[in-house]
């Protein structure tokens, strides 16, 4: 989650500590692997457990690392950036530093620049065939790319706290997907492609997220018209304190108004994650990863069969989506 979502005083959605929700981060990492070409995809598939499990690591370390928080967002509409900053903000970190003080950039977020920092580290890890580093940076890189696909990660009104919609952040990125994931389409024809300008690509994704922000907020207001305070919220007790949570009925009504928006952002983020991973590998000279981890025929056959289930959108029904398997185990 972004900033202080988990310490709201009036509305606390008790969900897994995460941005995009643990469920979506883990799902997106898995889908990104399927879009990779064989030589790279097989290596990542052999390490799928690691990639999925650690897809949420950047959120987990936020409680101990004070520098972590600002890496997940950019409040692009902060007054200090001026009007229409979504279009005028320099895409390069060095250029942004020429225009704004470092303290300002760190205060209002650096997610897109964090993506580029990790892209360079991943490329170097590929070039040097450092297995542990490849997997470490790939997992973290995917997380930040996914965060850039969340509309509420682009605004100072990140939790609706400025528009009397406090709690909408977790509602959009965690509660709704948790309820509707079984009905999502998790397959798309996208195959990982080489990005000539990765820096511009992440900004394109971020700008699209920002363009969706208006509807994210407006549809919550429209959905609220059919609810009273008593039917929109429910109170639960946690650690001796009463918390105000959205009801399942309201979450479903809000989801209906959003349509396929969240599902589409999930798929678009998976596509871009695969593109960044692939680009780093190509820029490193397409190293033969079988030299650092041998590939067995059994693994190749398993991946082939699993991708068939993915293409038929049967990952969940066949118990192959790790994020939902883990969730059931926890329950």
FITOR-154428 format. One record per residue (C-alpha): x, y, z; chain. Coordinates in nm, 3 decimals. Layout:
// residues N
SITE         x         y         z   chain
SITE         X         Y         Z       A
...
//
This chain:
// residues 331
SITE         x         y         z   chain
SITE     0.000     0.000     0.000       A
SITE     0.095     0.359    -0.037       A
SITE     0.204     0.574     0.251       A
SITE    -0.018     0.536     0.561       A
SITE    -0.299     0.320     0.428       A
SITE    -0.262     0.070     0.709       A
SITE    -0.290     0.331     0.986       A
SITE    -0.611     0.508     0.887       A
SITE    -0.801     0.640     1.186       A
SITE    -1.149     0.642     1.036       A
SITE    -1.143     0.369     0.773       A
SITE    -0.912     0.070     0.783       A
SITE    -0.944    -0.200     0.526       A
SITE    -0.790    -0.503     0.683       A
SITE    -0.611    -0.655     0.389       A
SITE    -0.270    -0.802     0.330       A
SITE     0.005    -0.541     0.370       A
SITE     0.080    -0.459     0.010       A
SITE     0.043    -0.235    -0.291       A
SITE    -0.167    -0.390    -0.566       A
SITE    -0.233    -0.653    -0.300       A
SITE    -0.013    -0.956    -0.248       A
SITE    -0.258    -1.146    -0.466       A
SITE    -0.212    -0.927    -0.773       A
SITE     0.165    -0.883    -0.742       A
SITE     0.212    -1.259    -0.721       A
SITE    -0.032    -1.322    -1.005       A
SITE     0.132    -1.066    -1.232       A
SITE     0.483    -1.204    -1.179       A
SITE     0.364    -1.552    -1.274       A
SITE     0.186    -1.431    -1.589       A
SITE     0.493    -1.232    -1.693       A
SITE     0.701    -1.552    -1.699       A
SITE     0.467    -1.715    -1.950       A
SITE     0.521    -1.431    -2.200       A
SITE     0.898    -1.482    -2.217       A
SITE     1.077    -1.665    -2.501       A
SITE     1.183    -2.023    -2.428       A
SITE     1.550    -1.966    -2.340       A
SITE     1.463    -1.702    -2.083       A
SITE     1.120    -1.827    -1.984       A
SITE     1.241    -2.174    -1.889       A
SITE     1.502    -2.028    -1.653       A
SITE     1.246    -1.803    -1.488       A
SITE     0.990    -2.085    -1.471       A
SITE     1.238    -2.306    -1.285       A
SITE     1.255    -2.026    -1.029       A
SITE     0.886    -1.934    -1.034       A
SITE     0.838    -2.009    -0.665       A
SITE     1.108    -1.757    -0.578       A
SITE     0.977    -1.489    -0.815       A
SITE     0.618    -1.520    -0.696       A
SITE     0.706    -1.533    -0.326       A
SITE     0.940    -1.233    -0.349       A
SITE     0.717    -1.024    -0.575       A
SITE     0.596    -0.851    -0.257       A
SITE     0.937    -0.809    -0.091       A
SITE     0.958    -0.430    -0.154       A
SITE     0.638    -0.385     0.048       A
SITE     0.753    -0.613     0.327       A
SITE     1.077    -0.422     0.381       A
SITE     0.899    -0.088     0.412       A
SITE     0.854    -0.136     0.785       A
SITE     1.231    -0.151     0.836       A
SITE     1.371     0.057     0.548       A
SITE     1.279     0.426     0.568       A
SITE     1.404     0.487     0.214       A
SITE     1.161     0.234     0.066       A
SITE     0.833     0.422     0.093       A
SITE     0.884     0.677    -0.183       A
SITE     0.990     0.414    -0.438       A
SITE     0.633     0.296    -0.499       A
SITE     0.461     0.607    -0.638       A
SITE     0.488     0.959    -0.778       A
SITE     0.237     1.220    -0.661       A
SITE     0.248     1.380    -1.002       A
SITE    -0.031     1.626    -0.923       A
SITE     0.149     1.778    -0.624       A
SITE     0.131     2.160    -0.661       A
SITE     0.509     2.189    -0.635       A
SITE     0.542     2.024    -0.977       A
SITE     0.322     2.285    -1.146       A
SITE     0.032     2.240    -1.387       A
SITE     0.018     1.943    -1.623       A
SITE     0.322     1.780    -1.463       A
SITE     0.206     1.444    -1.599       A
SITE     0.327     1.567    -1.938       A
SITE     0.606     1.807    -1.840       A
SITE     0.789     1.603    -1.576       A
SITE     1.131     1.504    -1.716       A
SITE     1.151     1.131    -1.776       A
SITE     1.523     1.109    -1.699       A
SITE     1.626     1.123    -1.334       A
SITE     1.916     1.356    -1.407       A
SITE     1.683     1.599    -1.585       A
SITE     1.428     1.585    -1.305       A
SITE     1.703     1.674    -1.058       A
SITE     1.786     1.978    -1.267       A
SITE     1.427     2.094    -1.240       A
SITE     1.334     1.999    -0.882       A
SITE     1.525     1.960    -0.552       A
SITE     1.616     1.607    -0.450       A
SITE     1.415     1.638    -0.128       A
SITE     1.105     1.726    -0.330       A
SITE     1.140     1.427    -0.560       A
SITE     1.196     1.192    -0.269       A
SITE     0.897     1.333    -0.083       A
SITE     0.655     1.291    -0.373       A
SITE     0.784     0.960    -0.504       A
SITE     1.028     0.803    -0.747       A
SITE     0.869     0.482    -0.875       A
SITE     0.951     0.529    -1.245       A
SITE     1.312     0.614    -1.174       A
SITE     1.340     0.319    -0.936       A
SITE     1.231     0.098    -1.226       A
SITE     1.518     0.226    -1.437       A
SITE     1.770     0.183    -1.156       A
SITE     1.674    -0.181    -1.115       A
SITE     1.669    -0.237    -1.491       A
SITE     2.038    -0.149    -1.504       A
SITE     2.113    -0.380    -1.212       A
SITE     1.922    -0.666    -1.372       A
SITE     2.103    -0.617    -1.703       A
SITE     2.438    -0.629    -1.524       A
SITE     2.336    -0.943    -1.336       A
SITE     2.240    -1.112    -1.663       A
SITE     2.569    -1.004    -1.822       A
SITE     2.769    -1.158    -1.540       A
SITE     2.545    -1.466    -1.515       A
SITE     2.484    -1.410    -1.145       A
SITE     2.181    -1.629    -1.076       A
SITE     2.090    -1.496    -0.731       A
SITE     2.118    -1.135    -0.844       A
SITE     1.915    -1.199    -1.160       A
SITE     1.627    -1.338    -0.959       A
SITE     1.655    -1.075    -0.684       A
SITE     1.646    -0.778    -0.919       A
SITE     1.385    -0.933    -1.149       A
SITE     1.146    -0.982    -0.858       A
SITE     1.191    -0.626    -0.728       A
SITE     1.179    -0.470    -1.074       A
SITE     0.848    -0.637    -1.149       A
SITE     0.699    -0.503    -0.827       A
SITE     0.771    -0.139    -0.907       A
SITE     0.650    -0.174    -1.266       A
SITE     0.324    -0.315    -1.132       A
SITE     0.292    -0.029    -0.882       A
SITE     0.322     0.220    -1.168       A
SITE     0.005     0.066    -1.313       A
SITE    -0.206     0.168    -1.011       A
SITE    -0.394     0.498    -1.069       A
SITE    -0.386     0.592    -0.701       A
SITE    -0.006     0.570    -0.707       A
SITE    -0.005     0.882    -0.924       A
SITE    -0.177     1.130    -0.694       A
SITE    -0.150     1.322    -0.369       A
SITE    -0.512     1.207    -0.317       A
SITE    -0.371     0.853    -0.298       A
SITE    -0.635     0.724    -0.058       A
SITE    -0.925     0.954    -0.136       A
SITE    -0.841     1.143     0.183       A
SITE    -0.883     1.475     0.001       A
SITE    -1.222     1.385    -0.149       A
SITE    -1.392     1.219     0.150       A
SITE    -1.322     0.872     0.008       A
SITE    -1.069     0.750     0.260       A
SITE    -0.998     0.381     0.214       A
SITE    -1.044     0.369    -0.165       A
SITE    -0.680     0.276    -0.220       A
SITE    -0.709    -0.068    -0.064       A
SITE    -1.061    -0.107    -0.203       A
SITE    -0.937    -0.068    -0.563       A
SITE    -0.610    -0.256    -0.549       A
SITE    -0.677    -0.529    -0.292       A
SITE    -1.040    -0.582    -0.191       A
SITE    -1.195    -0.587    -0.539       A
SITE    -0.932    -0.821    -0.691       A
SITE    -0.959    -1.055    -0.391       A
SITE    -1.332    -1.088    -0.455       A
SITE    -1.323    -1.112    -0.835       A
SITE    -0.994    -1.282    -0.927       A
SITE    -1.171    -1.608    -1.015       A
SITE    -1.363    -1.425    -1.286       A
SITE    -1.065    -1.243    -1.436       A
SITE    -0.917    -1.322    -1.774       A
SITE    -0.553    -1.406    -1.706       A
SITE    -0.449    -1.480    -2.061       A
SITE    -0.335    -1.244    -2.334       A
SITE    -0.145    -1.308    -2.656       A
SITE     0.137    -1.074    -2.566       A
SITE     0.490    -1.203    -2.619       A
SITE     0.778    -1.025    -2.453       A
SITE     0.922    -0.760    -2.684       A
SITE     1.240    -0.558    -2.679       A
SITE     1.199    -0.203    -2.550       A
SITE     1.410     0.048    -2.741       A
SITE     1.337     0.309    -2.474       A
SITE     1.244     0.143    -2.140       A
SITE     1.246     0.479    -1.965       A
SITE     0.975     0.614    -2.193       A
SITE     0.780     0.287    -2.170       A
SITE     0.737     0.308    -1.792       A
SITE     0.627     0.670    -1.821       A
SITE     0.368     0.575    -2.083       A
SITE     0.228     0.316    -1.841       A
SITE     0.235     0.567    -1.555       A
SITE     0.055     0.833    -1.760       A
SITE    -0.218     0.585    -1.849       A
SITE    -0.261     0.507    -1.481       A
SITE    -0.301     0.877    -1.409       A
SITE    -0.559     0.909    -1.686       A
SITE    -0.771     0.646    -1.508       A
SITE    -0.761     0.823    -1.171       A
SITE    -1.067     1.040    -1.235       A
SITE    -1.289     0.737    -1.297       A
SITE    -1.144     0.543    -1.003       A
SITE    -1.266     0.820    -0.772       A
SITE    -1.585     0.909    -0.959       A
SITE    -1.716     0.553    -0.977       A
SITE    -1.681     0.513    -0.601       A
SITE    -1.904     0.817    -0.556       A
SITE    -2.159     0.682    -0.805       A
SITE    -2.157     0.338    -0.645       A
SITE    -2.220     0.501    -0.305       A
SITE    -2.551     0.647    -0.422       A
SITE    -2.726     0.315    -0.362       A
SITE    -2.586     0.267    -0.014       A
SITE    -2.632     0.411     0.332       A
SITE    -2.344     0.442     0.573       A
SITE    -2.472     0.127     0.744       A
SITE    -2.474    -0.079     0.424       A
SITE    -2.154     0.065     0.277       A
SITE    -1.942     0.000     0.585       A
SITE    -1.913    -0.257     0.859       A
SITE    -1.729    -0.232     1.187       A
SITE    -1.481    -0.491     1.307       A
SITE    -1.261    -0.503     1.614       A
SITE    -0.886    -0.535     1.579       A
SITE    -0.636    -0.509     1.865       A
SITE    -0.904    -0.361     2.087       A
SITE    -1.002    -0.091     1.837       A
SITE    -1.310    -0.063     1.620       A
SITE    -1.232    -0.036     1.250       A
SITE    -1.456     0.070     0.966       A
SITE    -1.436    -0.152     0.658       A
SITE    -1.617    -0.158     0.325       A
SITE    -1.883    -0.426     0.302       A
SITE    -1.857    -0.699     0.042       A
SITE    -2.181    -0.573    -0.113       A
SITE    -2.034    -0.227    -0.173       A
SITE    -1.706    -0.365    -0.304       A
SITE    -1.901    -0.568    -0.559       A
SITE    -2.110    -0.266    -0.660       A
SITE    -1.796    -0.060    -0.707       A
SITE    -1.633    -0.338    -0.907       A
SITE    -1.937    -0.356    -1.135       A
SITE    -1.901     0.013    -1.212       A
SITE    -1.530    -0.025    -1.285       A
SITE    -1.592    -0.306    -1.531       A
SITE    -1.272    -0.472    -1.652       A
SITE    -1.040    -0.185    -1.558       A
SITE    -0.849    -0.364    -1.282       A
SITE    -0.823    -0.686    -1.483       A
SITE    -0.683    -0.487    -1.776       A
SITE    -0.426    -0.308    -1.559       A
SITE    -0.316    -0.645    -1.422       A
SITE    -0.258    -0.782    -1.772       A
SITE    -0.089    -0.465    -1.897       A
SITE     0.150    -0.469    -1.603       A
SITE     0.233    -0.836    -1.666       A
SITE     0.314    -0.752    -2.027       A
SITE     0.545    -0.468    -1.934       A
SITE     0.720    -0.673    -1.667       A
SITE     0.798    -0.942    -1.925       A
SITE     0.919    -0.673    -2.167       A
SITE     1.157    -0.525    -1.911       A
SITE     1.294    -0.867    -1.811       A
SITE     1.344    -0.959    -2.176       A
SITE     1.505    -0.624    -2.261       A
SITE     1.755    -0.661    -1.977       A
SITE     1.847    -1.009    -2.103       A
SITE     1.892    -0.888    -2.462       A
SITE     2.096    -0.585    -2.355       A
SITE     2.319    -0.824    -2.163       A
SITE     2.391    -1.017    -2.482       A
SITE     2.131    -1.295    -2.445       A
SITE     2.348    -1.505    -2.210       A
SITE     2.294    -1.881    -2.204       A
SITE     2.129    -1.927    -1.866       A
SITE     2.147    -2.305    -1.888       A
SITE     2.512    -2.257    -1.791       A
SITE     2.409    -2.139    -1.446       A
SITE     2.106    -2.369    -1.409       A
SITE     2.057    -2.682    -1.615       A
SITE     1.718    -2.740    -1.777       A
SITE     1.558    -3.082    -1.760       A
SITE     1.310    -3.215    -2.022       A
SITE     1.060    -3.260    -1.738       A
SITE     1.066    -2.888    -1.659       A
SITE     1.020    -2.794    -2.024       A
SITE     0.724    -3.032    -2.054       A
SITE     0.567    -2.896    -1.736       A
SITE     0.597    -2.538    -1.857       A
SITE     0.448    -2.632    -2.192       A
SITE     0.145    -2.793    -2.028       A
SITE     0.103    -2.508    -1.783       A
SITE     0.102    -2.252    -2.063       A
SITE    -0.179    -2.449    -2.229       A
SITE    -0.384    -2.402    -1.914       A
SITE    -0.292    -2.033    -1.912       A
SITE    -0.407    -1.990    -2.272       A
SITE    -0.736    -2.160    -2.184       A
SITE    -0.769    -1.930    -1.879       A
SITE    -0.774    -2.235    -1.652       A
SITE    -0.489    -2.154    -1.416       A
SITE    -0.720    -2.104    -1.120       A
SITE    -0.960    -2.389    -1.193       A
SITE    -0.666    -2.629    -1.227       A
SITE    -0.495    -2.502    -0.914       A
SITE    -0.194    -2.365    -1.103       A
SITE    -0.209    -1.998    -1.001       A
SITE     0.033    -1.975    -0.712       A
SITE    -0.121    -1.665    -0.555       A
SITE    -0.456    -1.837    -0.504       A
SITE    -0.299    -2.167    -0.400       A
SITE    -0.104    -1.991    -0.130       A
SITE    -0.411    -1.800    -0.021       A
SITE    -0.612    -2.120     0.023       A
SITE    -0.328    -2.274     0.220       A
SITE    -0.317    -1.974     0.453       A
SITE    -0.692    -1.994     0.509       A
//
